[in-house]
Each structure stands twice: as structure tokens, then as C-alpha cells.
Amino acid sequence: MSHKFSIGQAVVFSPGAREILNIATRSKITRLMPKEGAEHQYDIQVESDGLQRRAREYQLQPMTAFGRQ
């Protein structure tokens, strides 16, 4: 199974409840990472602060799901 998202794609990052930042944030995929267990991972850049983060596929939704591109 391949990655659901591609480099440069705009996504919404929703970290888990245990994360310090637990609000959905517009982000961009910067790198496809190998699976960890059964889940694909991505490096993303958070639009609001420019920080790079590592995200699991379940934490991401395409911007189109939120009515934006």
C-alpha cells in the first residue's frame, strides 16, 4: 500500500489528545517517510509557525475535506 498524500499537498494536521498542540492546523507535506508499524509517516511543515513535524497518516486529512484547497 502506498502513501495516501504526496509531497507539496496541503493537509490538515490533527494531533492526538495527548499532544500539547491539540487543534487542527493547516500544513504541507514535505517528505514521505517509511511506515512505522502499519502506519505511513510524513514530515510536514505547519503553516502557522513554519515548524517541521513528523505526522502519522491517521493524523492528516486533505484540505478538500474541509472545503478548502
N, C-alpha and C positions, 0 to 999 in steps of 0.2 A: 504494500500500500504506500502511495506517495504522499507528500505533504499536501495539505488542504490549501495553504496560502503560498504566495510567491513573493520573491524579493521586490520591494517597492510598493507592495499592496498596502492600502490604508485599512486598518483594522481598529476595533475597539478592544482594549485590554481590560479585563475584569479580574483583578487578583482575588484570591480567596479571602475568607473572613479573618484569617489569622495574619494577613498582611497589614502592615502599618498603613499603607495607602490602599483603602478598600473601595474606591469609587472607579467606575468605568472611565477610561481615558483613551482619547484618540492617539493612535500610534501608527508606526510604519514598520513593515518587515525589513530588516537589514541583512539577515543571514539565516539560511536554513541549517538547522543543526540535526545531528543524528537522534534517533529515538533513545529515550531513557525508559526502559521497561517497554510498555505498549504504546507510549505516547510520544508523538513527534514534538520537537522543541524548536524555538525560533529565538533569534536575537532581534529585539525590537527597539526602536527609538521613540520615546514618549514625546509627543508634540509639545505639551505644556512646559516641560523643563529641559528637554533635549537629552535627558539621561538615557543610557542604554540599559536594557534589562533582558533577562532570559525569561521566556514565557513558554508554557506548555500549550499544546493545541487547544485543549478544553477551555483555556482562559481567554481565547480570542474569538471574535465574531467579525464577519466582514462589515464594512461601513454601510453597505447596501441594506443590511438587516435593520439599520437604524434610520433608513430613509435618506442617507447622505452618501456622497461619493468621496 
